[in-house]
Each structure stands twice: as structure tokens, then as C-alpha cells.
Amino acid sequence: MKLELSRVVQGCRLGVLTGLGKAAQRSLEVPGCLLYTRCATVPHLTQDTLHTLRDLPSVTQVSVDSLAEHHEVLKEFKEGVRKFAGLHDTVLFCSQHDPANTSPTGHVTNKTVSVWGSGGRIELTVALFMAIQAAIQPDCYQSMADGETWQDGTSRKRVRKAVDRTLAHLDECLLLHQKTEELKQTEIFGVVEGGDILEERLRSARETAKRPVGGFVLDGFHSAAMDQDVRAQLIKAASAELPQEKPRLLLGVGRPDEVISSVEAGVDLFESFFPFQVTERGCALSFNYTIDPDPETAVLEFNGEIPADKELNSNGDENTTPYEMNLKDKRYQDDFRPLVEGCSCYCCQKHTRAYVHHLMVTNEMLGGVLLMLHNMAHYIGFFKALREAIAGDRLQDFKNRVVHCREGD
């Protein structure tokens, strides 16, 4: 696996991650995102429905916490979760936690971390963690890490201990990795911890970079945990200690504005749990990321015939971001436009806001399916537009469109 950079613009790294998969024949454009799954399945979507979407990411994310309780079944199956779950023709990345779940804290020791499945807490030693990876058989995975340093008020001593534990876990994982036949062609990603303490972030990055890892996971920067400017400063400083030719995956960040800020700080890859969270709120992504709209849309915008985004997105839910509209709102019961004008997804091509509103208020399962299809298509389109903006030296125009388009609405 190798990251081939074509250019770096204002800190943004544009390129292609090549040599992915056990046959080393897949690739992924960066900045980009992984395909989010829960227990190896994209929520709300069957495989057939999922593949109606174009330009799906070539890398699919699974997580230890959702698969740990199925360890014995996968071990007996012997052929890994990709074949077990029917995830054909994709590269698998295995993270420690499902980014859309909030896990209880305070269950980390010097030798173990804990994950939570449907049956409750599962305490993992490095040996068990690696045995689960051997049963999953991913193409790449993050090493076991102590990531409980993102809460407010975490002491410097606790952060230092988390960095030390994570480095010790990485060394143990690397040792077992070499001895595990099922992982011979698998890449391991080292995890950079350090909370909001710059010295510990730098130490974690420097020490992790000394290990023979295929890439890096930047942990502890979750959206609810850290100010965006502080996050960007820490990522930029830590990234300067990492090799240029190896990818950097950021955990727990999905909002479009935060993605752009993190890309400017040097991040290559993101999880794609954000569309799922938006879907679970009964909302549709509706932000505009088109720098040069088509003539018809431009005229509509100029004449004010496309309603202001803030009006669409105000729904009283404190968890809702300015990038989505709540289809449960009564204002949509007689709105016969597509969710987003110009969107080419199946939902927008075939159905209206009024119909999706009806599905949501009557709790029909189809509502989640249609919203997830749209939200994934919109999110994938956002990353494609971001790459095009970087390539065309129009990053600031793109950023203004996405981040500042609601000022004054």
C-alpha cells in the first residue's frame, strides 16, 4: 500500500492510495472516505440497493466492537467476514470502535481495553484483539489503542499513560501480526493518541512513525470533544511528524466543515458515519457543494426560488447540523420537489419531499432506505467535489460555498 500524492495545496493532500487489498489491485482517491457499516452491513441498505449508488468508496469499514461477539463463528467459518457478509469486491478496514456508537468510559487497564456489543462489555487483551482480527481477516486494521483521552478535563498524567499504553499495544500487535498466518498480507495502522496536549501528540506521532506500520489513525479528535481550531492545530503538528507517503485516517469527524478543516491540516481519509447519523434523525443532507452550478440552478438561486438552507434545516433538534433538513417537519407534507434539486440519486429522481415526509411520520422502513441512499450519495459527491476543488486551485471557493453559505440566511 502506498500513497501517491499528485499535489499539496494549502496543506491539502491530493492523490491516490494504491496497492490496496490482498491482491494489491485496488485504489482509493484522497481526500476520501470509507464506506460505513454496522456489523459488516450498511445500515438500511441491502447489497443490491447499495450498489445502485455510483462511485462507492473502494474501502469498507468494519469494527471490532460489532464483530467481537461473533468471533467464534467467524473463526470456525475460516474465510473472514468479507465472504461471510457478502462484501464482494471491496477492501476491508477494521477499526476498534463503531464511530456512531458512544461507549462507556473508565474500563481501560494497562493490559486491556473494552468494547461493547449487543451482549454487553467485552474485555480485550492484545492476544484476543489479534485473534479477532485473524477471524475477521481484514486488508488493513488499526492496532489496539487506549483512546479515552478526549473527554473534557482529562489530566496530563492520564493522557501520557494513554500514549504509553497505545505504543505498548502497537508493539505487541506487531509481534503477533508477524506470527499470524491469516494476517500475512494485511497492513496494520498505528494509532496516534495524545488528547489535547501538544507534547503528547507529537511524542505519539514520532514514536508511532518509527514502527513498521502501513498508515496512521488519528484518534481522540471526535466532533463533540474538541474545538475545531484546536483540532486543526494538533492534527497539523502531529502530521508533520508522520511520513508523507503513508495515509492518515481521522476517526470520529464527519461534518462537512470539520472535514474541510481537517483536510487542510493534512488528513487523507475519513469515516462515513455522518450520513447514517443524519438518516437516523429522519433528515436529509441538503448543503450545496457545487462551486459552479448549472445555469438553471444559478438563475433559481439568483431569483431566490431555491429556499434558504437555514429555513430547511431548522427543526429544533439540538443534534441536527446546519447541513440537513428534517423530513418529519410538517412543512414538507405538500412539497413535491426532490430532496435536493439536481441530485441524481434514486430517491431524488423518483420521489418527493412530501412522499419521504409521509414515510417518516408513518414509520415506514422505506423512509430510512431512501434517506440513506440520498445521504450516502450526497456525502460521496461532497468528497468528489472537494478533490476537484483542490485539483482546480479553487479550495477557498469550495470552502466558502460549504462552510459560509448560511451566513446571513
Secondary structure, DSSP 8 states (H G I E B T S, - for coil): -EEEEEEEETTEEEEEEEEETTTT-EEEEESEE-EE-BTTB-TT--HHHHTTSSS--SEEEEEHHHHGGGHHHHHHH-SHHHHHTT-TT-EEEEESS-TT----SS---SSEEEEEETTEEEEEEHHHHHHHHHHH--SEEE-----TT-STT--HHHHHHHHHHHHHHHHHHHHHHHH-GGGTT-EEEEEE--TT-HHHHHHHHHHHHTS--SEEEE-S--TTTS-HHHHHHHHHHHHTTS-TTS-EEE-S---HHHHHHHHHTT--EE---HHHHHHHTTEEE-----SS--HHHHHHHHTT-S--HHHHH--S-TT--TTEEETTSGGGTT--S-SSTT--SHHHHH--HHHHHHHHHTT-HHHHHHHHHHHHHHHHHHHHHHHHHHHTT-HHHHHHHHHSTTTT-
